[in-house]
Each structure stands twice: as structure tokens, then as C-alpha cells.
Amino acid sequence: MAQCLPFVIALGVLVIEVSPAHDLVTGPVLTTTPALAALTLGPVGTLAAAAVALAVSVITATVNEAWGTPLVTGNFLGLLVVSLAGVLLSRAVRRRRQSELDQIRRVALAAQEVVLRPFPERLGPVWAAGLCLTAEAEAQIGGDLYDAVQTRYGVRLIVGDVRGKGLSAVRAVAAVLGAFREASHYTADLQEVMDRCEAALRREAALPGAYPEQVLMEGFTTALMAQVPADHVVRLVNRGHPPPYLLHQGKALALMPSAPQPPLGLGDLVPGPPVTSESHPFLPGDRLLLYTDGVIEARDRDSRFFPLPETMERIPAATTPREYLDELHQALIRHTGGPLSDDVAMILIDRLA
């Protein structure tokens, strides 16, 4: 609405000048349009507003036969001065906003790199790769999380999605990942590791002033944990997260949980059956993809969702995990036809032996 205000003012002046109320002095009001445009429209928009104001001045001077009068001359001079000043001001405002946005992006990237550690390529019996992309909208820090650790119980992985963005989401991500990294090495039961993560999230939310009230009321985290032990299985614990896909002999199979469970933070509000880990075959040569909903909810211009399983089946099997995720990323960008509208995190592991 603010961006339209200069043009609305110009239109209002034109209506007044061609009406019986044309005796009103509207020149000073018309002169404000480039100044207002400089605050919201940038240099090009400021020039457009100045051009519209000039056109209105020409029309009103012609209709009212006022050419050559001191009032019209003063209006044109004032419009010229304010237009030049508006263009310079709009350039300065744009540079300052771009500088602030660049700084926010640098801080966001640094914070995310601290929380999300570099992903290891080899973990015990698996090759692995991870990818985390933050949506560009408003340059906010993402709420997706992922990690993988090698423990005496096998390789353990987590992928999750915190509701919301910004610093509140980063604090939640840090709490969940911290609990996962600690509990994974000392807790044999994968479900207990998930419980530790939920407890850490609750402790973080209970800190005075840690979260706005709406975040405490609505915040939750979907999470999926996987464990690859020495035998040829993968164990999963899913708390409200999209199911992983197992690529077996060229076919992508969704590993659906037998009983849906609420996300972390909603366990007390939405009680369900006792949560236990579920096992699925994971044979040498198989691939397992863990991902967040930013992948499957990405839409093209016709509002069609990204066809993840079909895309997985089309990527050549000879690719490495890193190359495979890069192919998925490019396919996702081609599908959306532009920047992603939501954060994306993916983990791909290959069973070696």
C-alpha cells in the first residue's frame, strides 16, 4: 500500500485540478510524491513517480491555462529539486538496506555453520553426504537440522525440522543436536536418544524469556532418527517427520512408520502408542535418503509437488552420495523454477557391506 501512495496522491491532485475545486493550491502536495517514492520504490520507482507528477503538472497547467504564471513555475522548480534529491536518497537507502541484508546473511551463515557441523563422508559401513539449504526469503536462519555420528551401537543419523525461523529456531536446533550428539554415544536404545532430544527441547523452551509466547504455544520439531548397526538393517524412530526413502534395486520405497507419532514437543498434548524403533532391510548397494518437508512440498508454477521418488529413480546409480545429492538439488531447482520457498535438509547414505 505504501508503494502506491505517491501515485494515489498524484491522481488525487489531478482530480482536484480538473474539478470545480481547482482553485485549491495543490502544487506543494504534488511535489511530495518523489520524496515518498524514494523511501519505498528505489531509484527507478522514484523516477517513475517524478514522471507521473510532471505529467500531472503539465495536464493541470494546460487545462487551467496557467502556463507562465509564477505559481506553475515554482511548482516545476520544486518538483525538479525534490525529484533529484529523491533519486539520491533512494540510492542511499537501497545501499544501506543491501548492506544490512548482506550482514544478516553473513551472520546467518556463520551461525548455521557453527550449529551444523561439516558432514563426514565415511562412517563405518556407510558412505554419507549431507546438504542443508536455507530459503532466501528475508535471509532468515533456517530451522532444519541434520547430523550423523559413529558410535559403538552403529552409525546414528538425525534429520529434523523446527517450526519457525530466526534465533528461536536456531536455539531449538542447537538444543536438539546437542542432546543427540551426547546421548548417541551413551544410550543403547535409539528411542531413548529421541526422548533425550525432546527433553532438551522442553528445557530450552522453559528458559525465562527464551522464546516468544507464540513460539511456546505453537512450536514443535519433527524429527527422524536412523541407526545402521553391523547387521544389514536400518532402525528408525519417526516423530512426525516425512518417511525416508530406501533406494533398492533402482526402486524408491517409502519406509512408513507402523504407528504415526507426534512431533517433539507435542508428546504430552497428543499422546500416542508407546514409541519403539522399527527395523527395515538395508542391504549392500542400497541407498537411504532422509530429508525435510521442504523437498517434497516444493511446488512448480502449476502448484505440483516435487516428485521425489521418481527423481531418485532417475539419477544414475554410479554417482557418489555427494553427486547424488547435488543431482537432487539441481532437479529441485529446475522443478521450482527459482529460489526455494522453504528450508531443505537431506542426508544420503550408501550401505557398503
N, C-alpha and C positions, 0 to 999 in steps of 0.2 A: 504493500500500500504506500509506503514512504517513497518508493521509487517512482510511483505515478504522480506524486503530489506536484512537482513542478509543471507537468503538462496539464493537470487539472486546474492549477492557478492560471496558466496561460489561456485555457479555454474559458474560464470564468471571466477573465479580463475582456476577451473577445466578445462574449455575450453582452457584457455591460456596455462596451463601446458601440455596439451596433443597435442598442436598445434606446428607449427614451431617456434612460439614466446615464447617457454618455457624458453628461456634464461632470460626473464624478472624476476625480484625478486618480487614474489607475496606473500611471507610469511607474511610481515607486514600487508598487506591488509586483508589476511585471518584471522589474529589474531583479527581484529576489530569486527568480526561477533558476538561473545558472548557479547561484550560490547554494541553493538547496540541492540541486543535482550533483554538485561537487562532493557532497557528503555521502552519497549512496551509489552513484552511477558511474564513477570513474571519468577519465578524460573524454572518451568518446560520448558517453551519455551527457556530460556537461556541454559539449559542443552541440549535441542534438537539442538539448533544452534551450541553449542560446539561439540556435537557428529558429526554433519554434517561436521564441519570444520576439525575435527580429521580424519574423513573418507576421505575427500579430500586430506589431508596431506599424509595419508598412500598411497592413489592411486598415487599421483604425485611422491612421493619418490620412489615407486616401478617402475612406468613407466619410470622415468628418471634415475633409478639406482643410487640414491643419498643417500642411507642408509649409516649412519656413518659419513657423512660429517658435518662439523661444522654448515653449514647453516641450514640443516634439524634439527639438534639437537637444535639449537637456536630457530627455528620456533616452535618445540614441547614444549619447555620450556615456550616460550612466550604465546603460546596458553593455556597452563595449568594455568599459573598465571592469565591471563585475564579472563579465564573461572571461576576460583574460585572467583575472585573479582566481576565478573558479576553476579554470583548467589547471593552473599551477597548484592550487590547493588540492584538487582531486589527485594529481600525480603524487603529491607528497603523502596524502592519506593512503593511497594504494601501496606505495613503497613501504610505509610503516606497517600496514597490515600484512604485507607479504613477509616482511622481516619477522614480525611476531609469529606468523604461521610457520615459517621455517624453523624458528627457535622451538616452538611447540613440537614440531615433528622430530627435531633432534633429541629433545628431552624424552619424547615417547619412545623413540627407537632405543635410546640408552637404557631407559627403564625396562623395556621389554627384553633387551639383551642380557640384563642382569638377572631378571626373573627366569627367562627361558634359556637354559644353558645350551651350548653347541651340542648337536645331536651326534652320538657315536655311530661310526659306520659298521663296526663289528661288535656283536655282543654274544659271546658263547656260540650256540648253534645257529645263529641267525645273522644275516646281513640286514642293515637297517638304514632308514633315511627318514628325516622329518622335515616338514615345511609348515611355516606359520606366516600368514599374510594378514595384515591389518587393513581393514577397509579405509579408503582415503577420505570418506566423508568426515568433514570437520577435524581431520587429523587427530582423532581421539585414540587413546591407547586401547588396544583390544582386550577382550575378556576370554579369549581362547587359551587353553593350556595344553601342554604335552611334555612328556619326559619318558625316558627309558633307563633302567638300571639293571646291572647284572648282579645277582645275589646268589647265595648258596641254595636258594629254593628254585632258581631258574631266572630267566630274563623276565622282568616285570615292566609293563608299559602302562601309561595312563594318557588319556585324552579327555578333555572336558571343555565345557562352555559355561562361563559365568554370565548370568543375566546382567545386562547393563554394560557401561563403558566407563572410561575415566579412571581416576585414582581409586575409587571404591572397588572397581573390578580388579585392578592391579593388586590391591591388598588381599582380596579374596583368592586370586590366583596364587599369590605368594604363600598364603596360609595352606592351601590345598597341596601345592607342590612340596612345601617344606615337610608336611606330615607324611606325604607319600615317600619322599626320599629317605626319611628317617625310619618309618615303620617297615618299609620293604626289606630292610636288612635284618630285622629282628623279629618279624612276625611271620609265622609259617602259613597262617590262613589268609588267603587273599581277601576274603570278605572282611576280616578284621582290619586289614590295611585300609579298606574303603571306610570302615567305621571310624578309624583314626582320622581320616581326612574330613569326615563330616563333623567330628568333634572339634577339630581345629577350626573349621569354618564357623561353628557356633561360638567358639571362644572369641574369634576375631569380631564377629558381629555384636558380641556382648560388651565390647570395649566402649566406655563412655565417649560419645561423640565420634566414633569411628565411621559411622555410616549415617546418611540422612534417613529420616523416618521412613520415607517411601521405599528405600532400599531394604531396610529391615523388614518391612511388611511384604515386599514383593520379591526380594532377592532369593535366588536359588542357583544351584550349579548342577548341570547334568554331567555325568562322568562315566567313563568306561575304563575298566582295568583288564589287562590281559597278562597271563603268565605262561611262558613257554618253558616247561621243565625238560628233563633229559629224554623222557619218552615222547612219542610222536602225537602229542595232543596240545591243544591250547585251552587254557582255563580262562573263563570270562566272568566278570561281575559287572552288571549293567544297571546304572541308576538313572533311568530316564533319558538315556543317550541313544542316538541313532545306532543301529546294529552294525557291526563291522562286516566287511565283505571278504570271503575266502575265495581266492582265485585258484581253482583246482582243475587241472587239465583244460585250461582255457575257458572255464565257465565260472562266472562270479556268483557266489551263493551268499545270501544274507544270513548271518548267524543270529537268528532271533532268540531273545530270552523266552524261556518257557512261561515265566510269570513276570509281567511288567512291574517295575519298581519305581517309586517316586524319586525325583532328583535329591541331591544332597541339600539339606536344609528344610525339606518338607516331610521327612520321615515321621515326625510326630503328628503332623497335620493330616497326612494321607497314609495311614498305616496299611501295610500290605502283608503278604505271607512272609515267613522268615526267608531272608536272602541267603542264598548259597551260591558258590561258584558252579558254573556249568562247563563241561568238557566237550570239545569237538575235535575230530581228527585233524591233525596238521602234519602232513607228510613231507618228506624231502621233495623240493621242487614247487611246493605250494607257496602262495603269497597271501599275506593278510594285510588288509587296509583298515586302519582306524581313522576316523575323520569327524569333523564337527558339522553342524547342520548348515553352515554357510556354503558347503559343497552341494548338497542335494536340494537346497532351497534357492540356488541361483537360477534366475529366470532369463530367458531371451526376450526379444522385443515383442513376441507373441504370448508372453507370460507362461511359456512352457518350462518346466523344471529341467535341470541338468540331468541327462541320462547317465548316471554314474556307472551302473553295472555294464551297460552296453559299451561305454567308453573304455572301461577297464579291459574288456574282452578284445577290443580292437588294438590296444597297444602291444607291440611285439614282445614276446616272452623273453627275448635275449637281452633286453635292457637291464641295467643295474637298478637297484632301488632308487637311487638319486635320479637317474634318467627317467625312470617310470613316473616319479612324482612331477618332474619337470614337464613330461608329456601331458599328465593330467592337468597341471596348471595351465598350460597353453590351450588345452581343449576347453577349460573352464572360461578363459578369457575370450576365446572365439565364440563360445555359446552366449555369453552376456553381451558381447559387442562393446565392452568398455570396462571401466573400473568396477570392482566388486562392491556390492552394497552391504556385505556383511563380512565379518572376520572368517578366516579359513585356517584350519589346522589339520594336518594329515600326518600319519605315521604309516610307513610301509615296511614290512619285514619279510624276508625270504628264509624259508627253512632250508638249511644246508644239508644236514644229516640227522 
